[in-house]
Amino acid sequence: MAIIKIDKTSCKGCDICYAVCPKKIFVRSQNRNQYGTNMPEVVNPENCTYCTMCERMCPDGAILVERGEIIEDED
């Protein structure tokens, strides 16, 4: 599963991530950042294809996409 981190101190709410994501995993949240804009929120990160378009196209470098691993407890 993808781990997608959004730096709320850098994001200016330009909406590019919504436009470039082929899987439409970003939605506008009700939370506002220091600029007063609604922040993008990640929904359904399991649909992420790791294309990193959101990370590459973000003009503020506010998005980081990492591959996450499911860690199972060993009993």
mmCIF file of the N, C-alpha and C atoms, coordinates in Angstrom:
data_MODEL
# 
_entry.id   MODEL 
# 
loop_
_atom_site.group_PDB 
_atom_site.id 
_atom_site.type_symbol 
_atom_site.label_atom_id 
_atom_site.label_alt_id 
_atom_site.label_comp_id 
_atom_site.label_asym_id 
_atom_site.label_entity_id 
_atom_site.label_seq_id 
_atom_site.pdbx_PDB_ins_code 
_atom_site.Cartn_x 
_atom_site.Cartn_y 
_atom_site.Cartn_z 
_atom_site.occupancy 
_atom_site.B_iso_or_equiv 
_atom_site.pdbx_formal_charge 
_atom_site.auth_seq_id 
_atom_site.auth_comp_id 
_atom_site.auth_asym_id 
_atom_site.auth_atom_id 
_atom_site.pdbx_PDB_model_num 
ATOM 1   N N  . MET A 1 1  ? 0.835   -1.178  0.000   1.00 0.00 ? 1  MET A N  1 
ATOM 2   C CA . MET A 1 1  ? 0.000   0.000   0.000   1.00 0.00 ? 1  MET A CA 1 
ATOM 3   C C  . MET A 1 1  ? 0.882   1.243   0.000   1.00 0.00 ? 1  MET A C  1 
ATOM 4   N N  . ALA A 1 2  ? 0.435   2.248   -0.660  1.00 0.00 ? 2  ALA A N  1 
ATOM 5   C CA . ALA A 1 2  ? 1.199   3.496   -0.733  1.00 0.00 ? 2  ALA A CA 1 
ATOM 6   C C  . ALA A 1 2  ? 1.045   4.292   0.554   1.00 0.00 ? 2  ALA A C  1 
ATOM 7   N N  . ILE A 1 3  ? 2.124   4.939   0.926   1.00 0.00 ? 3  ILE A N  1 
ATOM 8   C CA . ILE A 1 3  ? 2.095   5.896   2.021   1.00 0.00 ? 3  ILE A CA 1 
ATOM 9   C C  . ILE A 1 3  ? 2.332   7.246   1.357   1.00 0.00 ? 3  ILE A C  1 
ATOM 10  N N  . ILE A 1 4  ? 1.322   8.085   1.397   1.00 0.00 ? 4  ILE A N  1 
ATOM 11  C CA . ILE A 1 4  ? 1.396   9.383   0.745   1.00 0.00 ? 4  ILE A CA 1 
ATOM 12  C C  . ILE A 1 4  ? 1.350   10.457  1.817   1.00 0.00 ? 4  ILE A C  1 
ATOM 13  N N  . LYS A 1 5  ? 2.426   11.204  1.908   1.00 0.00 ? 5  LYS A N  1 
ATOM 14  C CA . LYS A 1 5  ? 2.537   12.239  2.930   1.00 0.00 ? 5  LYS A CA 1 
ATOM 15  C C  . LYS A 1 5  ? 2.400   13.609  2.280   1.00 0.00 ? 5  LYS A C  1 
ATOM 16  N N  . ILE A 1 6  ? 1.610   14.459  2.922   1.00 0.00 ? 6  ILE A N  1 
ATOM 17  C CA . ILE A 1 6  ? 1.417   15.827  2.436   1.00 0.00 ? 6  ILE A CA 1 
ATOM 18  C C  . ILE A 1 6  ? 1.923   16.778  3.512   1.00 0.00 ? 6  ILE A C  1 
ATOM 19  N N  . ASP A 1 7  ? 2.888   17.592  3.154   1.00 0.00 ? 7  ASP A N  1 
ATOM 20  C CA . ASP A 1 7  ? 3.445   18.578  4.079   1.00 0.00 ? 7  ASP A CA 1 
ATOM 21  C C  . ASP A 1 7  ? 2.505   19.779  4.117   1.00 0.00 ? 7  ASP A C  1 
ATOM 22  N N  . LYS A 1 8  ? 1.770   19.883  5.206   1.00 0.00 ? 8  LYS A N  1 
ATOM 23  C CA . LYS A 1 8  ? 0.754   20.929  5.314   1.00 0.00 ? 8  LYS A CA 1 
ATOM 24  C C  . LYS A 1 8  ? 1.354   22.319  5.425   1.00 0.00 ? 8  LYS A C  1 
ATOM 25  N N  . THR A 1 9  ? 2.609   22.404  5.789   1.00 0.00 ? 9  THR A N  1 
ATOM 26  C CA . THR A 1 9  ? 3.238   23.724  5.888   1.00 0.00 ? 9  THR A CA 1 
ATOM 27  C C  . THR A 1 9  ? 3.713   24.219  4.523   1.00 0.00 ? 9  THR A C  1 
ATOM 28  N N  . SER A 1 10 ? 3.825   23.312  3.550   1.00 0.00 ? 10 SER A N  1 
ATOM 29  C CA . SER A 1 10 ? 4.284   23.695  2.214   1.00 0.00 ? 10 SER A CA 1 
ATOM 30  C C  . SER A 1 10 ? 3.152   23.795  1.198   1.00 0.00 ? 10 SER A C  1 
ATOM 31  N N  . CYS A 1 11 ? 2.108   23.008  1.377   1.00 0.00 ? 11 CYS A N  1 
ATOM 32  C CA . CYS A 1 11 ? 1.009   22.958  0.412   1.00 0.00 ? 11 CYS A CA 1 
ATOM 33  C C  . CYS A 1 11 ? 0.256   24.283  0.394   1.00 0.00 ? 11 CYS A C  1 
ATOM 34  N N  . LYS A 1 12 ? 0.064   24.818  -0.819  1.00 0.00 ? 12 LYS A N  1 
ATOM 35  C CA . LYS A 1 12 ? -0.682  26.065  -0.980  1.00 0.00 ? 12 LYS A CA 1 
ATOM 36  C C  . LYS A 1 12 ? -2.061  25.832  -1.589  1.00 0.00 ? 12 LYS A C  1 
ATOM 37  N N  . GLY A 1 13 ? -2.423  24.574  -1.770  1.00 0.00 ? 13 GLY A N  1 
ATOM 38  C CA . GLY A 1 13 ? -3.750  24.260  -2.293  1.00 0.00 ? 13 GLY A CA 1 
ATOM 39  C C  . GLY A 1 13 ? -3.922  24.575  -3.762  1.00 0.00 ? 13 GLY A C  1 
ATOM 40  N N  . CYS A 1 14 ? -2.913  24.287  -4.570  1.00 0.00 ? 14 CYS A N  1 
ATOM 41  C CA . CYS A 1 14 ? -2.958  24.611  -5.999  1.00 0.00 ? 14 CYS A CA 1 
ATOM 42  C C  . CYS A 1 14 ? -3.852  23.659  -6.789  1.00 0.00 ? 14 CYS A C  1 
ATOM 43  N N  . ASP A 1 15 ? -4.194  22.517  -6.210  1.00 0.00 ? 15 ASP A N  1 
ATOM 44  C CA . ASP A 1 15 ? -5.082  21.511  -6.824  1.00 0.00 ? 15 ASP A CA 1 
ATOM 45  C C  . ASP A 1 15 ? -4.446  20.707  -7.945  1.00 0.00 ? 15 ASP A C  1 
ATOM 46  N N  . ILE A 1 16 ? -3.155  20.826  -8.176  1.00 0.00 ? 16 ILE A N  1 
ATOM 47  C CA . ILE A 1 16 ? -2.508  20.053  -9.239  1.00 0.00 ? 16 ILE A CA 1 
ATOM 48  C C  . ILE A 1 16 ? -2.578  18.559  -8.937  1.00 0.00 ? 16 ILE A C  1 
ATOM 49  N N  . CYS A 1 17 ? -2.431  18.181  -7.686  1.00 0.00 ? 17 CYS A N  1 
ATOM 50  C CA . CYS A 1 17 ? -2.459  16.754  -7.336  1.00 0.00 ? 17 CYS A CA 1 
ATOM 51  C C  . CYS A 1 17 ? -3.788  16.107  -7.714  1.00 0.00 ? 17 CYS A C  1 
ATOM 52  N N  . TYR A 1 18 ? -4.887  16.857  -7.571  1.00 0.00 ? 18 TYR A N  1 
ATOM 53  C CA . TYR A 1 18 ? -6.190  16.320  -7.977  1.00 0.00 ? 18 TYR A CA 1 
ATOM 54  C C  . TYR A 1 18 ? -6.217  16.054  -9.476  1.00 0.00 ? 18 TYR A C  1 
ATOM 55  N N  . ALA A 1 19 ? -5.647  16.966  -10.232 1.00 0.00 ? 19 ALA A N  1 
ATOM 56  C CA . ALA A 1 19 ? -5.698  16.881  -11.693 1.00 0.00 ? 19 ALA A CA 1 
ATOM 57  C C  . ALA A 1 19 ? -4.796  15.790  -12.267 1.00 0.00 ? 19 ALA A C  1 
ATOM 58  N N  . VAL A 1 20 ? -3.627  15.572  -11.679 1.00 0.00 ? 20 VAL A N  1 
ATOM 59  C CA . VAL A 1 20 ? -2.663  14.648  -12.285 1.00 0.00 ? 20 VAL A CA 1 
ATOM 60  C C  . VAL A 1 20 ? -2.788  13.206  -11.809 1.00 0.00 ? 20 VAL A C  1 
ATOM 61  N N  . CYS A 1 21 ? -3.502  12.958  -10.726 1.00 0.00 ? 21 CYS A N  1 
ATOM 62  C CA . CYS A 1 21 ? -3.603  11.585  -10.205 1.00 0.00 ? 21 CYS A CA 1 
ATOM 63  C C  . CYS A 1 21 ? -4.527  10.751  -11.087 1.00 0.00 ? 21 CYS A C  1 
ATOM 64  N N  . PRO A 1 22 ? -3.988  9.698   -11.729 1.00 0.00 ? 22 PRO A N  1 
ATOM 65  C CA . PRO A 1 22 ? -4.829  8.882   -12.613 1.00 0.00 ? 22 PRO A CA 1 
ATOM 66  C C  . PRO A 1 22 ? -5.870  8.062   -11.853 1.00 0.00 ? 22 PRO A C  1 
ATOM 67  N N  . LYS A 1 23 ? -5.657  7.836   -10.566 1.00 0.00 ? 23 LYS A N  1 
ATOM 68  C CA . LYS A 1 23 ? -6.585  7.030   -9.766  1.00 0.00 ? 23 LYS A CA 1 
ATOM 69  C C  . LYS A 1 23 ? -7.492  7.882   -8.888  1.00 0.00 ? 23 LYS A C  1 
ATOM 70  N N  . LYS A 1 24 ? -7.333  9.204   -8.963  1.00 0.00 ? 24 LYS A N  1 
ATOM 71  C CA . LYS A 1 24 ? -8.185  10.147  -8.224  1.00 0.00 ? 24 LYS A CA 1 
ATOM 72  C C  . LYS A 1 24 ? -8.249  9.824   -6.725  1.00 0.00 ? 24 LYS A C  1 
ATOM 73  N N  . ILE A 1 25 ? -7.059  9.662   -6.127  1.00 0.00 ? 25 ILE A N  1 
ATOM 74  C CA . ILE A 1 25 ? -7.022  9.316   -4.700  1.00 0.00 ? 25 ILE A CA 1 
ATOM 75  C C  . ILE A 1 25 ? -7.018  10.527  -3.782  1.00 0.00 ? 25 ILE A C  1 
ATOM 76  N N  . PHE A 1 26 ? -7.016  11.727  -4.350  1.00 0.00 ? 26 PHE A N  1 
ATOM 77  C CA . PHE A 1 26 ? -7.048  12.943  -3.535  1.00 0.00 ? 26 PHE A CA 1 
ATOM 78  C C  . PHE A 1 26 ? -8.447  13.545  -3.537  1.00 0.00 ? 26 PHE A C  1 
ATOM 79  N N  . VAL A 1 27 ? -8.886  13.977  -2.366  1.00 0.00 ? 27 VAL A N  1 
ATOM 80  C CA . VAL A 1 27 ? -10.130 14.731  -2.233  1.00 0.00 ? 27 VAL A CA 1 
ATOM 81  C C  . VAL A 1 27 ? -9.830  15.968  -1.404  1.00 0.00 ? 27 VAL A C  1 
ATOM 82  N N  . ARG A 1 28 ? -10.667 16.955  -1.541  1.00 0.00 ? 28 ARG A N  1 
ATOM 83  C CA . ARG A 1 28 ? -10.483 18.185  -0.765  1.00 0.00 ? 28 ARG A CA 1 
ATOM 84  C C  . ARG A 1 28 ? -11.048 17.959  0.632   1.00 0.00 ? 28 ARG A C  1 
ATOM 85  N N  . SER A 1 29 ? -10.202 18.115  1.636   1.00 0.00 ? 29 SER A N  1 
ATOM 86  C CA . SER A 1 29 ? -10.653 17.933  3.013   1.00 0.00 ? 29 SER A CA 1 
ATOM 87  C C  . SER A 1 29 ? -11.241 19.235  3.544   1.00 0.00 ? 29 SER A C  1 
ATOM 88  N N  . GLN A 1 30 ? -11.829 19.161  4.697   1.00 0.00 ? 30 GLN A N  1 
ATOM 89  C CA . GLN A 1 30 ? -12.371 20.355  5.352   1.00 0.00 ? 30 GLN A CA 1 
ATOM 90  C C  . GLN A 1 30 ? -11.301 21.080  6.154   1.00 0.00 ? 30 GLN A C  1 
ATOM 91  N N  . ASN A 1 31 ? -10.140 20.439  6.327   1.00 0.00 ? 31 ASN A N  1 
ATOM 92  C CA . ASN A 1 31 ? -9.053  21.044  7.091   1.00 0.00 ? 31 ASN A CA 1 
ATOM 93  C C  . ASN A 1 31 ? -8.344  22.102  6.254   1.00 0.00 ? 31 ASN A C  1 
ATOM 94  N N  . ARG A 1 32 ? -8.065  23.213  6.893   1.00 0.00 ? 32 ARG A N  1 
ATOM 95  C CA . ARG A 1 32 ? -7.370  24.302  6.209   1.00 0.00 ? 32 ARG A CA 1 
ATOM 96  C C  . ARG A 1 32 ? -5.950  24.425  6.754   1.00 0.00 ? 32 ARG A C  1 
ATOM 97  N N  . ASN A 1 33 ? -5.048  24.866  5.891   1.00 0.00 ? 33 ASN A N  1 
ATOM 98  C CA . ASN A 1 33 ? -3.670  25.066  6.316   1.00 0.00 ? 33 ASN A CA 1 
ATOM 99  C C  . ASN A 1 33 ? -3.448  26.531  6.687   1.00 0.00 ? 33 ASN A C  1 
ATOM 100 N N  . GLN A 1 34 ? -2.202  26.902  6.892   1.00 0.00 ? 34 GLN A N  1 
ATOM 101 C CA . GLN A 1 34 ? -1.868  28.263  7.301   1.00 0.00 ? 34 GLN A CA 1 
ATOM 102 C C  . GLN A 1 34 ? -2.221  29.307  6.255   1.00 0.00 ? 34 GLN A C  1 
ATOM 103 N N  . TYR A 1 35 ? -2.394  28.881  5.000   1.00 0.00 ? 35 TYR A N  1 
ATOM 104 C CA . TYR A 1 35 ? -2.758  29.805  3.932   1.00 0.00 ? 35 TYR A CA 1 
ATOM 105 C C  . TYR A 1 35 ? -4.268  29.971  3.812   1.00 0.00 ? 35 TYR A C  1 
ATOM 106 N N  . GLY A 1 36 ? -5.007  29.188  4.582   1.00 0.00 ? 36 GLY A N  1 
ATOM 107 C CA . GLY A 1 36 ? -6.466  29.256  4.549   1.00 0.00 ? 36 GLY A CA 1 
ATOM 108 C C  . GLY A 1 36 ? -7.098  28.436  3.450   1.00 0.00 ? 36 GLY A C  1 
ATOM 109 N N  . THR A 1 37 ? -6.324  27.586  2.806   1.00 0.00 ? 37 THR A N  1 
ATOM 110 C CA . THR A 1 37 ? -6.860  26.758  1.737   1.00 0.00 ? 37 THR A CA 1 
ATOM 111 C C  . THR A 1 37 ? -7.145  25.354  2.254   1.00 0.00 ? 37 THR A C  1 
ATOM 112 N N  . ASN A 1 38 ? -8.121  24.724  1.622   1.00 0.00 ? 38 ASN A N  1 
ATOM 113 C CA . ASN A 1 38 ? -8.436  23.355  1.991   1.00 0.00 ? 38 ASN A CA 1 
ATOM 114 C C  . ASN A 1 38 ? -7.336  22.429  1.508   1.00 0.00 ? 38 ASN A C  1 
ATOM 115 N N  . MET A 1 39 ? -6.910  21.545  2.380   1.00 0.00 ? 39 MET A N  1 
ATOM 116 C CA . MET A 1 39 ? -5.823  20.627  2.086   1.00 0.00 ? 39 MET A CA 1 
ATOM 117 C C  . MET A 1 39 ? -6.326  19.409  1.320   1.00 0.00 ? 39 MET A C  1 
ATOM 118 N N  . PRO A 1 40 ? -5.488  18.843  0.465   1.00 0.00 ? 40 PRO A N  1 
ATOM 119 C CA . PRO A 1 40 ? -5.859  17.564  -0.144  1.00 0.00 ? 40 PRO A CA 1 
ATOM 120 C C  . PRO A 1 40 ? -5.790  16.467  0.916   1.00 0.00 ? 40 PRO A C  1 
ATOM 121 N N  . GLU A 1 41 ? -6.646  15.498  0.770   1.00 0.00 ? 41 GLU A N  1 
ATOM 122 C CA . GLU A 1 41 ? -6.670  14.360  1.681   1.00 0.00 ? 41 GLU A CA 1 
ATOM 123 C C  . GLU A 1 41 ? -6.603  13.102  0.830   1.00 0.00 ? 41 GLU A C  1 
ATOM 124 N N  . VAL A 1 42 ? -5.893  12.104  1.295   1.00 0.00 ? 42 VAL A N  1 
ATOM 125 C CA . VAL A 1 42 ? -5.727  10.857  0.554   1.00 0.00 ? 42 VAL A CA 1 
ATOM 126 C C  . VAL A 1 42 ? -6.843  9.890   0.934   1.00 0.00 ? 42 VAL A C  1 
ATOM 127 N N  . VAL A 1 43 ? -7.529  9.374   -0.069  1.00 0.00 ? 43 VAL A N  1 
ATOM 128 C CA . VAL A 1 43 ? -8.538  8.336   0.139   1.00 0.00 ? 43 VAL A CA 1 
ATOM 129 C C  . VAL A 1 43 ? -8.161  7.140   -0.727  1.00 0.00 ? 43 VAL A C  1 
ATOM 130 N N  . ASN A 1 44 ? -8.388  5.974   -0.228  1.00 0.00 ? 44 ASN A N  1 
ATOM 131 C CA . ASN A 1 44 ? -8.083  4.736   -0.949  1.00 0.00 ? 44 ASN A CA 1 
ATOM 132 C C  . ASN A 1 44 ? -6.633  4.654   -1.425  1.00 0.00 ? 44 ASN A C  1 
ATOM 133 N N  . PRO A 1 45 ? -5.661  4.778   -0.521  1.00 0.00 ? 45 PRO A N  1 
ATOM 134 C CA . PRO A 1 45 ? -4.264  4.706   -0.946  1.00 0.00 ? 45 PRO A CA 1 
ATOM 135 C C  . PRO A 1 45 ? -3.893  3.357   -1.563  1.00 0.00 ? 45 PRO A C  1 
ATOM 136 N N  . GLU A 1 46 ? -4.696  2.340   -1.323  1.00 0.00 ? 46 GLU A N  1 
ATOM 137 C CA . GLU A 1 46 ? -4.421  1.033   -1.925  1.00 0.00 ? 46 GLU A CA 1 
ATOM 138 C C  . GLU A 1 46 ? -4.596  1.063   -3.439  1.00 0.00 ? 46 GLU A C  1 
ATOM 139 N N  . ASN A 1 47 ? -5.266  2.073   -3.969  1.00 0.00 ? 47 ASN A N  1 
ATOM 140 C CA . ASN A 1 47 ? -5.433  2.208   -5.422  1.00 0.00 ? 47 ASN A CA 1 
ATOM 141 C C  . ASN A 1 47 ? -4.257  2.917   -6.085  1.00 0.00 ? 47 ASN A C  1 
ATOM 142 N N  . CYS A 1 48 ? -3.336  3.440   -5.299  1.00 0.00 ? 48 CYS A N  1 
ATOM 143 C CA . CYS A 1 48 ? -2.182  4.159   -5.834  1.00 0.00 ? 48 CYS A CA 1 
ATOM 144 C C  . CYS A 1 48 ? -1.302  3.219   -6.652  1.00 0.00 ? 48 CYS A C  1 
ATOM 145 N N  . THR A 1 49 ? -0.891  3.688   -7.834  1.00 0.00 ? 49 THR A N  1 
ATOM 146 C CA . THR A 1 49 ? -0.046  2.881   -8.717  1.00 0.00 ? 49 THR A CA 1 
ATOM 147 C C  . THR A 1 49 ? 1.427   3.280   -8.622  1.00 0.00 ? 49 THR A C  1 
ATOM 148 N N  . TYR A 1 50 ? 1.756   4.171   -7.711  1.00 0.00 ? 50 TYR A N  1 
ATOM 149 C CA . TYR A 1 50 ? 3.129   4.656   -7.502  1.00 0.00 ? 50 TYR A CA 1 
ATOM 150 C C  . TYR A 1 50 ? 3.686   5.357   -8.737  1.00 0.00 ? 50 TYR A C  1 
ATOM 151 N N  . CYS A 1 51 ? 2.836   6.000   -9.482  1.00 0.00 ? 51 CYS A N  1 
ATOM 152 C CA . CYS A 1 51 ? 3.321   6.736   -10.661 1.00 0.00 ? 51 CYS A CA 1 
ATOM 153 C C  . CYS A 1 51 ? 4.075   8.001   -10.231 1.00 0.00 ? 51 CYS A C  1 
ATOM 154 N N  . THR A 1 52 ? 3.841   8.456   -9.036  1.00 0.00 ? 52 THR A N  1 
ATOM 155 C CA . THR A 1 52 ? 4.452   9.637   -8.412  1.00 0.00 ? 52 THR A CA 1 
ATOM 156 C C  . THR A 1 52 ? 4.202   10.932  -9.180  1.00 0.00 ? 52 THR A C  1 
ATOM 157 N N  . MET A 1 53 ? 3.168   10.957  -10.006 1.00 0.00 ? 53 MET A N  1 
ATOM 158 C CA . MET A 1 53 ? 2.841   12.190  -10.726 1.00 0.00 ? 53 MET A CA 1 
ATOM 159 C C  . MET A 1 53 ? 2.532   13.316  -9.752  1.00 0.00 ? 53 MET A C  1 
ATOM 160 N N  . CYS A 1 54 ? 1.816   13.020  -8.680  1.00 0.00 ? 54 CYS A N  1 
ATOM 161 C CA . CYS A 1 54 ? 1.489   14.051  -7.700  1.00 0.00 ? 54 CYS A CA 1 
ATOM 162 C C  . CYS A 1 54 ? 2.757   14.620  -7.070  1.00 0.00 ? 54 CYS A C  1 
ATOM 163 N N  . GLU A 1 55 ? 3.683   13.749  -6.738  1.00 0.00 ? 55 GLU A N  1 
ATOM 164 C CA . GLU A 1 55 ? 4.949   14.178  -6.128  1.00 0.00 ? 55 GLU A CA 1 
ATOM 165 C C  . GLU A 1 55 ? 5.786   14.994  -7.115  1.00 0.00 ? 55 GLU A C  1 
ATOM 166 N N  . ARG A 1 56 ? 5.865   14.534  -8.349  1.00 0.00 ? 56 ARG A N  1 
ATOM 167 C CA . ARG A 1 56 ? 6.696   15.214  -9.347  1.00 0.00 ? 56 ARG A CA 1 
ATOM 168 C C  . ARG A 1 56 ? 6.110   16.546  -9.807  1.00 0.00 ? 56 ARG A C  1 
ATOM 169 N N  . MET A 1 57 ? 4.789   16.640  -9.858  1.00 0.00 ? 57 MET A N  1 
ATOM 170 C CA . MET A 1 57 ? 4.147   17.845  -10.378 1.00 0.00 ? 57 MET A CA 1 
ATOM 171 C C  . MET A 1 57 ? 3.866   18.900  -9.308  1.00 0.00 ? 57 MET A C  1 
ATOM 172 N N  . CYS A 1 58 ? 3.968   18.542  -8.049  1.00 0.00 ? 58 CYS A N  1 
ATOM 173 C CA . CYS A 1 58 ? 3.692   19.505  -6.967  1.00 0.00 ? 58 CYS A CA 1 
ATOM 174 C C  . CYS A 1 58 ? 4.739   20.625  -7.005  1.00 0.00 ? 58 CYS A C  1 
ATOM 175 N N  . PRO A 1 59 ? 4.320   21.862  -7.254  1.00 0.00 ? 59 PRO A N  1 
ATOM 176 C CA . PRO A 1 59 ? 5.288   22.954  -7.368  1.00 0.00 ? 59 PRO A CA 1 
ATOM 177 C C  . PRO A 1 59 ? 5.962   23.322  -6.051  1.00 0.00 ? 59 PRO A C  1 
ATOM 178 N N  . ASP A 1 60 ? 5.382   22.871  -4.952  1.00 0.00 ? 60 ASP A N  1 
ATOM 179 C CA . ASP A 1 60 ? 5.935   23.205  -3.636  1.00 0.00 ? 60 ASP A CA 1 
ATOM 180 C C  . ASP A 1 60 ? 6.663   22.041  -2.985  1.00 0.00 ? 60 ASP A C  1 
ATOM 181 N N  . GLY A 1 61 ? 6.748   20.911  -3.668  1.00 0.00 ? 61 GLY A N  1 
ATOM 182 C CA . GLY A 1 61 ? 7.416   19.739  -3.096  1.00 0.00 ? 61 GLY A CA 1 
ATOM 183 C C  . GLY A 1 61 ? 6.755   19.258  -1.823  1.00 0.00 ? 61 GLY A C  1 
ATOM 184 N N  . ALA A 1 62 ? 5.436   19.382  -1.765  1.00 0.00 ? 62 ALA A N  1 
ATOM 185 C CA . ALA A 1 62 ? 4.702   19.072  -0.537  1.00 0.00 ? 62 ALA A CA 1 
ATOM 186 C C  . ALA A 1 62 ? 4.223   17.631  -0.452  1.00 0.00 ? 62 ALA A C  1 
ATOM 187 N N  . ILE A 1 63 ? 4.445   16.833  -1.495  1.00 0.00 ? 63 ILE A N  1 
ATOM 188 C CA . ILE A 1 63 ? 3.942   15.459  -1.513  1.00 0.00 ? 63 ILE A CA 1 
ATOM 189 C C  . ILE A 1 63 ? 5.094   14.480  -1.619  1.00 0.00 ? 63 ILE A C  1 
ATOM 190 N N  . LEU A 1 64 ? 5.013   13.431  -0.810  1.00 0.00 ? 64 LEU A N  1 
ATOM 191 C CA . LEU A 1 64 ? 5.994   12.348  -0.842  1.00 0.00 ? 64 LEU A CA 1 
ATOM 192 C C  . LEU A 1 64 ? 5.237   11.033  -0.946  1.00 0.00 ? 64 LEU A C  1 
ATOM 193 N N  . VAL A 1 65 ? 5.583   10.231  -1.943  1.00 0.00 ? 65 VAL A N  1 
ATOM 194 C CA . VAL A 1 65 ? 4.947   8.930   -2.139  1.00 0.00 ? 65 VAL A CA 1 
ATOM 195 C C  . VAL A 1 65 ? 5.978   7.853   -1.831  1.00 0.00 ? 65 VAL A C  1 
ATOM 196 N N  . GLU A 1 66 ? 5.607   6.961   -0.915  1.00 0.00 ? 66 GLU A N  1 
ATOM 197 C CA . GLU A 1 66 ? 6.500   5.856   -0.535  1.00 0.00 ? 66 GLU A CA 1 
ATOM 198 C C  . GLU A 1 66 ? 5.741   4.551   -0.633  1.00 0.00 ? 66 GLU A C  1 
ATOM 199 N N  . ARG A 1 67 ? 6.481   3.511   -0.887  1.00 0.00 ? 67 ARG A N  1 
ATOM 200 C CA . ARG A 1 67 ? 5.877   2.178   -0.852  1.00 0.00 ? 67 ARG A CA 1 
ATOM 201 C C  . ARG A 1 67 ? 5.831   1.720   0.590   1.00 0.00 ? 67 ARG A C  1 
ATOM 202 N N  . GLY A 1 68 ? 4.652   1.315   1.014   1.00 0.00 ? 68 GLY A N  1 
ATOM 203 C CA . GLY A 1 68 ? 4.500   0.820   2.374   1.00 0.00 ? 68 GLY A CA 1 
ATOM 204 C C  . GLY A 1 68 ? 4.387   -0.686  2.366   1.00 0.00 ? 68 GLY A C  1 
ATOM 205 N N  . GLU A 1 69 ? 4.782   -1.273  3.443   1.00 0.00 ? 69 GLU A N  1 
ATOM 206 C CA . GLU A 1 69 ? 4.685   -2.725  3.560   1.00 0.00 ? 69 GLU A CA 1 
ATOM 207 C C  . GLU A 1 69 ? 3.761   -3.051  4.726   1.00 0.00 ? 69 GLU A C  1 
ATOM 208 N N  . ILE A 1 70 ? 2.950   -4.050  4.523   1.00 0.00 ? 70 ILE A N  1 
ATOM 209 C CA . ILE A 1 70 ? 2.086   -4.509  5.592   1.00 0.00 ? 70 ILE A CA 1 
ATOM 210 C C  . ILE A 1 70 ? 2.924   -5.408  6.492   1.00 0.00 ? 70 ILE A C  1 
ATOM 211 N N  . ILE A 1 71 ? 3.018   -5.024  7.735   1.00 0.00 ? 71 ILE A N  1 
ATOM 212 C CA . ILE A 1 71 ? 3.808   -5.803  8.701   1.00 0.00 ? 71 ILE A CA 1 
ATOM 213 C C  . ILE A 1 71 ? 2.850   -6.666  9.514   1.00 0.00 ? 71 ILE A C  1 
ATOM 214 N N  . GLU A 1 72 ? 3.050   -7.946  9.408   1.00 0.00 ? 72 GLU A N  1 
ATOM 215 C CA . GLU A 1 72 ? 2.192   -8.873  10.147  1.00 0.00 ? 72 GLU A CA 1 
ATOM 216 C C  . GLU A 1 72 ? 2.868   -9.247  11.453  1.00 0.00 ? 72 GLU A C  1 
ATOM 217 N N  . ASP A 1 73 ? 2.066   -9.331  12.499  1.00 0.00 ? 73 ASP A N  1 
ATOM 218 C CA . ASP A 1 73 ? 2.588   -9.733  13.806  1.00 0.00 ? 73 ASP A CA 1 
ATOM 219 C C  . ASP A 1 73 ? 2.963   -11.204 13.775  1.00 0.00 ? 73 ASP A C  1 
ATOM 220 N N  . GLU A 1 74 ? 4.097   -11.493 14.341  1.00 0.00 ? 74 GLU A N  1 
ATOM 221 C CA . GLU A 1 74 ? 4.525   -12.886 14.452  1.00 0.00 ? 74 GLU A CA 1 
ATOM 222 C C  . GLU A 1 74 ? 4.212   -13.370 15.850  1.00 0.00 ? 74 GLU A C  1 
ATOM 223 N N  . ASP A 1 75 ? 3.417   -14.418 15.945  1.00 0.00 ? 75 ASP A N  1 
ATOM 224 C CA . ASP A 1 75 ? 3.064   -14.969 17.257  1.00 0.00 ? 75 ASP A CA 1 
ATOM 225 C C  . ASP A 1 75 ? 3.826   -16.229 17.549  1.00 0.00 ? 75 ASP A C  1 
# 
